[in-house]
Amino acid sequence: MVLLTRGTCTICARVAARLAELAGEWDFTLTLTDVDNAAADGDPALRAEYGDRLPVVLLDGREHSYWEIDEERLVADLNR
């Protein structure tokens, strides 16, 4: 699972903390990707696509939710 974030985003920090808790409960790996850092490193695509609606949860490379975690749906999808 990937969480797209921005360093100045307080919502991103809250969602990252909750996903870290869920990772411990449901045994998945969480990767944080700062879209601004990715753009600075030469890959502006994530910031262009998702930059105005962060945080974004990507599950298996596809957008699962944004701004908030849909925990019920996330757990159901993790169980599949």
C-alpha positions as CSV (number, residue, x, y, z in Angstrom):
1,M,0.0,0.0,0.0
2,V,1.2,3.5,-0.8
3,L,0.2,6.7,0.8
4,L,0.8,9.8,-1.3
5,T,1.5,12.7,0.9
6,R,2.9,16.2,1.1
7,G,5.3,17.3,3.9
8,T,3.1,20.3,4.9
9,C,-0.1,18.4,5.0
10,T,-1.5,17.8,8.5
11,I,-4.3,15.5,7.2
12,C,-1.6,13.4,5.5
13,A,0.2,13.0,8.8
14,R,-3.0,11.9,10.6
15,V,-3.8,9.4,7.8
16,A,-0.3,8.1,7.8
17,A,-0.4,7.5,11.6
18,R,-3.7,5.6,11.3
19,L,-2.5,3.5,8.3
20,A,0.6,2.6,10.3
21,E,-1.7,1.3,13.1
22,L,-3.8,-0.6,10.6
23,A,-0.6,-2.1,9.0
24,G,0.3,-3.6,12.4
25,E,-3.2,-5.0,12.7
26,W,-3.6,-6.3,9.1
27,D,0.0,-7.1,8.3
28,F,0.6,-5.0,5.2
29,T,3.5,-2.8,4.2
30,L,2.9,0.9,4.0
31,T,5.1,3.1,1.8
32,L,4.9,6.9,2.1
33,T,5.6,8.9,-1.1
34,D,5.8,12.7,-0.9
35,V,4.6,14.0,-4.3
36,D,6.7,17.2,-4.0
37,N,9.9,15.2,-3.4
38,A,9.0,12.9,-6.3
39,A,8.5,16.0,-8.5
40,A,11.8,17.5,-7.4
41,D,13.5,14.1,-8.2
42,G,12.2,14.4,-11.8
43,D,8.9,12.6,-11.6
44,P,6.1,15.3,-11.6
45,A,3.3,12.9,-12.6
46,L,2.1,12.0,-9.1
47,R,1.9,15.7,-8.1
48,A,0.2,16.6,-11.3
49,E,-2.4,13.8,-10.9
50,Y,-3.0,13.8,-7.1
51,G,-1.6,17.0,-5.7
52,D,-4.8,18.8,-5.0
53,R,-6.5,15.9,-3.1
54,L,-3.8,14.5,-0.8
55,P,-3.5,12.3,1.0
56,V,-4.3,9.5,-1.4
57,V,-4.3,5.8,-0.6
58,L,-3.1,3.5,-3.4
59,L,-3.8,-0.2,-3.0
60,D,-2.2,-2.5,-5.6
61,G,-1.3,0.6,-7.6
62,R,-4.9,1.9,-7.9
63,E,-6.5,4.8,-6.0
64,H,-8.4,3.4,-3.1
65,S,-9.4,6.6,-1.2
66,Y,-8.4,10.2,-0.7
67,W,-8.5,12.8,2.1
68,E,-9.9,10.2,4.5
69,I,-9.5,6.4,4.9
70,D,-12.5,4.3,4.1
71,E,-11.5,1.8,6.8
72,E,-14.4,-0.6,6.3
73,R,-13.8,-0.8,2.5
74,L,-10.0,-1.0,3.1
75,V,-10.3,-3.9,5.5
76,A,-12.7,-5.7,3.1
77,D,-10.3,-5.2,0.2
78,L,-7.3,-6.4,2.3
79,N,-9.2,-9.6,3.1
80,R,-9.6,-10.4,-0.6
